[in-house]
């Protein structure tokens, strides 16, 4: 059956040769990420966050560091939400533990850097910057 295998292989080769091309020109075009993609930065919705610190408690690598402030009405507010991307293993336990839906991943898969300081990310500061840009 030497000829049958050769014909089958050539059929697959010709189908891919004349079929639709799947090339993406990466720096100019980026692949769309799926909904279940885990990676990039944590996006924090400051209005939804109740500063319960369950996400930091659930993190097995201690990649999340939170600073919580209590106001005069004894209401908790998040002051800083620091995500150490270098320690994070993207296990998604922080998102599963959040009862308020305040956390999400962004779809940025370009996470390479030469410097360790680039992997420290303050989500509260970034949310404030995004809000200022929208206004």
C-alpha positions in Angstrom: 0.0 0.0 0.0 2.9 2.3 -0.7 1.0 4.2 -3.4 -2.1 4.9 -1.3 -0.1 6.6 1.5 1.7 8.7 -1.1 -1.6 9.8 -2.8 -3.2 10.6 0.6 -0.2 12.7 1.6 -0.1 14.6 -1.7 -3.8 15.3 -1.4 -3.3 16.9 2.0 -0.3 18.9 0.7 -2.2 20.2 -2.4 -5.2 21.1 -0.3 -3.1 23.3 2.0 -1.1 24.7 -0.9 -4.2 26.0 -2.8 -6.4 26.7 0.3 -6.9 29.8 2.2 -3.8 31.3 3.7 -3.7 31.7 7.5 -0.8 34.1 7.7 -1.0 37.0 10.2 1.4 39.9 9.8 2.2 40.1 13.5 3.4 43.6 14.3 0.8 45.3 12.2 -2.0 42.8 12.8 -2.7 41.0 16.1 -4.7 37.8 16.6 -7.9 38.3 18.5 -7.8 36.5 21.9 -10.6 34.3 23.0 -12.9 35.1 25.9 -11.1 32.5 28.2 -7.6 33.9 27.6 -5.6 34.3 30.8 -2.8 36.7 30.6 -1.6 40.2 30.5 -2.6 42.7 33.2 -5.4 42.5 35.7 -8.1 45.1 34.9 -9.7 46.3 38.1 -13.1 48.0 38.2 -12.7 50.3 41.1 -16.4 51.0 41.5 -17.2 47.3 41.8 -14.4 46.5 44.2 -15.4 46.3 47.9 -11.8 45.8 49.1 -12.6 42.5 50.7 -9.0 41.2 49.8 -10.3 37.7 48.9 -8.4 37.8 45.6 -5.1 38.4 47.5 -5.9 35.6 50.0 -6.7 33.2 47.1 -3.4 33.9 45.3 -1.0 31.0 45.9 2.1 32.9 44.9 1.3 36.1 46.8 1.4 38.1 43.5 -1.2 40.5 44.7 -0.6 43.2 47.3 -3.5 45.4 48.3 -3.7 48.5 50.4 -7.1 49.2 51.9 -8.2 52.4 53.5 -11.1 52.9 55.8 -13.0 56.2 55.7 -14.8 58.0 58.4 -18.0 56.0 57.7 -16.0 52.8 58.3 -16.4 51.9 54.6 -13.4 50.2 53.0 -11.8 51.5 49.8 -9.0 50.2 47.7 -6.0 52.5 47.7 -3.5 50.4 45.8 -3.8 47.1 43.9 -0.3 45.9 42.9 -0.1 42.9 40.7 3.4 41.3 40.4 3.2 39.8 36.9 6.6 38.1 37.4 5.2 36.0 40.3 1.8 35.3 38.8 1.1 31.9 37.3 -2.2 33.0 35.8 -4.2 30.4 37.7 -7.3 32.5 37.7 -8.1 31.9 41.4 -8.2 35.7 42.0 -11.0 36.1 39.4 -12.9 33.1 40.7 -12.7 34.4 44.3 -14.0 37.9 43.4 -17.7 37.9 44.3 -18.3 41.3 42.8 -16.9 40.7 39.3 -14.4 43.6 39.7 -11.4 41.7 38.1 -10.8 40.7 34.5 -7.8 40.0 32.3 -6.9 42.3 29.4 -6.3 40.6 26.1 -2.6 41.8 25.8 -0.3 38.9 25.1 2.8 41.0 24.5 4.3 40.7 28.0 8.1 40.6 27.4 10.5 42.9 29.1 14.1 43.2 30.0 13.6 44.8 33.3 12.0 43.3 36.5 10.4 46.6 37.4 8.2 46.5 34.3 6.4 43.5 35.8 5.0 45.4 38.8 1.6 46.8 37.8 -0.7 49.0 39.9 -4.3 48.3 38.7 -5.9 51.2 40.7 -3.5 53.7 39.2 -4.1 52.4 35.7 -7.9 52.6 36.3 -7.6 56.2 37.3 -5.5 57.0 34.3 -8.1 55.3 32.0 -10.9 57.3 33.7 -8.9 60.6 33.2 -8.3 59.8 29.5 -12.1 59.2 29.0 -13.0 62.5 30.4 
